[in-house]
Amino acid sequence: MPAPILAAPIAAQGVAAAYRAVSGMAAGGGEGFGAALQRAVEGVVNVQRSADTAATQALQGQGSVTDVVLAVSRAELALQTATTLRDRVVSAYQDVMRMPI
């Protein structure tokens, strides 16, 4: 039985891991923001691949519709999270560029 989508969404785990990495970077430890961002993007790609796999299995008669719906919902949530993060990073960059010297 698959885990409920609200119990532990993969996208939220990726964001939490990125936040911990950035917090560690501010404290003098951690791998850095670039590595945290790369892991988050890889997580989104993995969720998308699992949704594709679930859909393919269902089309072949090997999976259930419920599994496909859950996988697609997780993928959609991960993509929305990534898009929101991208928008906030672009907005922060634009704010920095508008600062007077």
Buried (B, 14 or more C-beta within 10 A) or exposed (E): EEEEBEEEBBBEEBBEBBEEBBEBBEEEEBEEBEEBBEBBBEBBEBBBEBBEBBBEBBEEEEBEEEBBBBBBBBBBBBBEBBEEBEEEEEEEEEEEEEEEE
